[in-house]
Amino acid sequence: MSLNKLSIFELQNLIHKKEITASELVKDCISQITSRDAQVKAWIDFQSSDALKNAKFIDDNEQILGPLHGIPVGMKDIIDVAGLACSRGSSIYEDRIATTDAHVVSLVKGAGSFVLGKTVTTEFASGNPNVTCNPHNLDYTPGGSSSGSAAAVADFMVPYAFGTQTAGSMIRPAAFCGIPAIKPSFGTISRAGLSYVADSLDTIGWFARDIKDLGIIYHAITGHDVNFEKKDDLKKLKIGICRTPDWNNAEKLIEDLFEGLEDNLSQSNVQFENIELSKEFSLLGEVQNRIMCKEMTFWLEDEWKNTSHQLSQYIIERLEFGKKISSEQILLDNLLLENSRKKMVSMFEDYDFIITPSAPGSAPEGLSSTGNSVFNRMWTALHLPCINIPVKKSENNLPIGVQVVGKFKSDVNLLQSAKLLQDFIREAY
């Protein structure tokens, strides 16, 4: 049995019964990293000796330390882990070693987990690609900016990993790599110890192998229990299907995916309605982009002034664009967002959750782009919780999925609903 291929809830049961140890699990993870990471390139700082030492420390403790006891985790390279590199995907910080743990790292350690290593991010968690490849086909992008975390989980190198989303940096790579991921409601997880991109948008999320795993992690770091037995029938829920104002960006395989999903839901007598969003929502992608670029100029001001020669042309262009945006425009953008968020509160009085695309298609070929975040930007700007659910693979054997979106701060309900939809999809496909 390859322990590194098991889900968290399976590992949790085996570890608690003392049928396996954390050391046995981490050895299988190390073996997978050793055999595959030269091709996938998911890790920026990984030391097998440290991983074994941490696992032994867990095994030597007679008490169960928490719900993630003995389960290793990967951390995106903009999240500080004491003693490990945190280069933020930039040559400017290639020698930087973090001296303290980010708050989220402290939380998972307190839940009994330990950090296996740091995973590759794009430059400053923005759109400039790094070296990571899609584990399903190394000639394709894994998405970004949480490239390494998504690829490491998808390739069975680690059971779960943390990333961040400012535009589409959790949901899109999860879709491209064929794994579940959650971007929680904005503000759910403290960002202390995180290198910001845009502080009104940045959200810490995580990848795993099953929606149930996402819920176990959510409980471990928030204290809110996710009872997956509470909602036991998808037919009792009201589902909205939203193709969004950006539907013209959807490729044929996504169009076919949604038609097929609607047919399967109808045949199973699951209630759903198609949702048309009002005109103002078509503006939110541009709003998100302006706010992100403007706030990037604040958080990268020092790098812009002192080390601009080490910034990529992509980052320079984003900063130049951000500096041209007026404070008056940002005020108008935030007023529009505030109004749109109020409208979403009303919408979720009629629906338990919304199904919408995770990405325009499967992962694009090549590593020159991390893909288009057009189907993520609006939901990120609205601060709503989002989950990717893998559905199937395209003709070229690359994963495609759907994104489910819930009411603000209704993450527990969304996880419960997503588990039902995941199980339905697995039976239907």
N, C-alpha and C positions, 0 to 999 in steps of 0.2 A: 504494500500500500504506500503510495507517494503522499505523504502527509501535506506537502506543500500544495496539493491540488484540492484539498478539502476546504469547505466553507467554514466560517467562524463558528456557526452553531454546531457543526459536526466536531470541530476541534475542541470547542468549549466542553462538550459532553465527555470526550475522551480524556481530556486533561483533568477534569474534575473527578472522574472515576479513577484517575491515576493509571489509565491504560497506556498512555503515552506521556512523554516529558517534553518540556519546552526545548530541551537540547536536541531531542530526536527531530522535532519539527524544524528547528532552525538549521540542522544539518541538511535536511532535504531542500530547504530554501537556498542554502549556500551552494548545494550541488547544481540546482537549476540556474542560479546566477552565474556560476563558474562556466557552465556549458553554453549559456545563451547570451550573456550580456555583451560579449565582444561583438555580437551581431545587432542586438536590440538597442544597446547603449542607453539603458534606463537609469543608471546610477552614476552619481557624481562623487560620492564619498561612501565607500563601503569597505569595512574591514572585517573579514571573517573571524579573526581572533577576538575582536571586541564583541561580535554577535554571540559567539560561543560563551564568552565570559558572562555576558548579560543573561543568557539563557540559564547557565548554571546557577547564577545568583537566584533566579526565580525558582529553579528546582530545589535549591537548598532551603527555601523558605517553606515551612510545613503548613502554613496557612494559605488559603486561597485569597489572593490580594484584591480581587475584584472581578467583574464580568469579562474582562479581557486578559485574565491571568495566563501568562505564558505565550501570548500571541504577538509575534513581531509586527511592526508597522514601518512603512516608508514615509518619509517627510519631504515634501516639495522644497526645493532649494531657495525658497524665500521665507521659510519658517525656521527660526533659530533653534538649534539643538546644541546644548553646551558641549564643547569639545569637538564638534564636527564643522566641516566647511559650510559656509553660507555665501556663495558667490553671486547669488541672484541672477545667474545666467550671464554674467558680464565679466570681461577680462579685468575690469576696474577692481573687482573684489575677488580675484582668483586666489588670493592668499588669505582671505578673511576666515577666521575661525570664531564661531560664536562662543561667548563666555557664559551665557545663561540660556535657560530653556524658555521658549515661547509658552504662553499660558496653556495652549492646547496640548503641547507636549507634556506639561506637568499633569494635565488631566488624564491623558492616556496612560502615563506612567503610574498615576494614582489608581487607575483601574486595573493594574497588573500587567500592562503591555510594556514593551521595550522597543526602542528605535533600532531598526536593522541598518538604516543608512539614509542618506539624502538622495532624492531623485531629481533628475534633470528638469529644469524649467527653461522656457524661452527667455530671451534677454529681458530682464526686469518684468517678467511675467506678462509681456506684451506679445505682439504678433510676429516678431522676428524669430524664425525657426532656429532650433538647436539641432543636436545630432541624433536624437532618438528616432527609431524606426517603428513602424507598426508591426507587432509580433505576428499578425496573420499573414503579412506579406511585407518583407523588408524594403520593398521598392515604393511603399506608400507611407504617407504621414500618419502618425498616431493622433494628430490633433494637438492642440495647445491651448493655453500655455502649460497646463499640468501634464506635459507629455510623458515624463518619466514615471510619474505615479500611475497613470492609466496603463502604460505599457507593462510596468512591473507586475501589477495585479493581473492583467489579462494573460501574461505569460507565466503565471504561477510562481513568480519569484518571491511574493509576499502575499499574505491573505488580505491585507487592506492597506490603503495608503491615503494620505491627506494631500489635497490640492487647494486651489483657490479659484474663484471666478469673479471677474470684473466685467466681462462681456459674455463669453461662452466657454470659459477655460476649464469647466468641469464636465458639463453636459455633452459638449461636442466631442472631446477625446473619449469619453465613455462610450458614445455611440460608435465612433470609429473603431474602438478596440473591443466592442461587444461585451461590456460589463455594466452592471448597475452603478449609479453614482447619485449622490444627493448634493444639491446646492441648497442649504437650508434658508429659511427666512433671514433676511438681512438683520444682523445684530444678534443672532442666536449664539454664536461662539465668539468669545473675546479674541481680539486680534493683537493683543499685546505680544510683542516679539515677532510680528510679521512685518516684512518690508512692503510698504503700501505702494499701490499703483494709483488708485483713486479712492480716497477714504469714504466717500459717500456711496460706493458701489462694492468695494472689496468684500468678499464673503468666503470664509473657510468652509470647505466641504470635504467629502471623502468617497473613495471608490472601494468596492468589495465585489464578491461573487454572487450575491443573492440579496434581494430586498430585505430579507430577514436579517442578514448581516448588517445592513445599513441601520436597521432599527436597534440592534444590540449595541452598536457603536453610539448611536444617538442617546440611548439610555445611559451608557457608561459615562458620557461627557456632559450630559445636561441634567441627569437625574430623573428625567421624565420617561416613565415606562411606556413601551410600545407593545400593547397586547394584540398580537396578531390573530387571536381567536375572537376578538370583540366583533369584528365585521366579518361574517362568514359567508356572505352571498353577494356577488357582484350585482345580481339582479335587484337588490334593494337600494342600489345607489343610482343617482342621476348624473349622467356623464355628458359633458359638453365636448364636441369635437371642433377644434378651432384651427382652420388652415392659415389664419392670420393674413394681414394685408400684404405679406411678403411671399405669398404662395407662388407667385410667378418665378421665384428662385428655386422652387422644388424641381428636382429631376424626375424623370418618368418613373424610376423605381420607387420614389417616395409617393408619387401620385397613386401608383398601383398598390403600394403598401396600405395606404389609407382606405382605398376602395375595398381591398380585401379585408381589412380590419372591420370596417362597417358591415360587410356581408357576414362575417363571423359573429359579430355582436348581435345582429338582427336574427340570425338563425338560432341563436341561444337565448333569444328574448331578453337581452340586456337593453335597458333603456338608455338612449342617447339622443342628443339633438345637435345639429350643426349650428355653430355660433358665428354670427357676423359682428365684428367689432366696429365701433363708430370710427369716423374718419380720423379723429385726433390720434388714434393708436398707430396709424401709419407713420406718424412723425417721431415715434418714440425711439426707433433705432438711431436716427440722426441725433436726437436729444442725448441718448446714452453716450454716443461717440464724442459729442462736444464736451459733455461733462467729464468724461474720462480723460480726454486730451488736455483739458484745462487743468484738472487736478494733477495730472502727471507733471505739469510744469512746476508745481509746488514741490512735489516729492523728489524730483530729479533736478532741482535748481542747482545744487552743489556740483553734481556731475556735469551739468550743462556749462557751468562757469569754469570749472577747473580741469575736467578730463574729457571734453567733448570729442577729442581725437580718438577716444576709445569707444565712442558710441557708434552703433550701426547707423547707416543712412535711414533705415526705417524709423528708429527712435528719434533721430534728428528731425525728420519730417513730421512726426507726431508732435514733438515739442514745438516746432515752428508753427504748426497749425493751432495748437493750444494757446500759444501766446497771442495769436491774432483774435481770439474770441473775447468779446467784451464781457465785463461783469454784468451789464444790462441783459445781454443775451442769456447768460447762465441763470439770472433771476427769472426770466421768462420761461426758460426750460424747466426750472424747478417748480414754477407755478403750474405749468402744464402737467408735470408729473404728479403733483399733489392732487390735482383734479382727477387724473386718470386712476390714481390709487383709490380714490373714493368710489369711482365707478366700478372698480373691481370688487370692492366690498359688497356692493349691490348685486353684482353678477353672481357671486358665490353664495348668495341666498337661494339661488335656483339650481346650483350644481355642486356636487361633492368634489369634483375635480374636472380638469380640462385635459384633453389629449391634443397634442400639437407636435409638429416635427422637432426632432432633436438637431437635425442638420439637413442641408439641401439634398444630400445623397450619401453614398458611402465615402470612405476616405479618398481624397484626391491622390493621384499618382505623383511621386517625387517628394522631396523634402524642402522645396523652395517656398512652401506655404503650409500653414497649419489648418487650412480650410476656412470656410465662410461662417461667421457667427451670426448671420442675419436672423436665424430663428431663435436665438438666445438673448439678444441684446434687450429686447422689449421687456422680457420677464425679469431680467436682472435689474433693469432700471426701476421696475415696479416693486422690487424687493420681495418678490413672491418665492415660496419654496418650489423647487423643481427637481424631478427625478428622471433619469434615463432608464428605460426598460429595453433591453435587447429583444429583438423580434426574430430576425432570421439573417441569412447571409445573401448577398447579391450574387449575380452570376459569376463574378470574378472572386467569389469566396471571401468577400469583405463584409463585416457586420453592418447592419442597419437597425435602428431602434426608434422608439417614440419617446417623447418627453411628456410627463404628466406634471401639471401645475396646480397648486392648491391655494387656498386662502392664506393671507398673511398670518403668520404665527400659528397655522394649523398643521404644522409639520407632522405631528403624531397621526392625525387623521389621514394625511396624505400618504404616509408610509403604510398605514393599514390598507388603504385603498389600492396603493401600488402593488402590494403583495398579492391582492386578489387578482388584479389585472395581469401581473406576471404569471401567476398560476394558470389563468385563462389562456394567455398567449402560448405558454408551453404546451398546453393540451391541443390548442388549435393549430399550431405550427409544427 
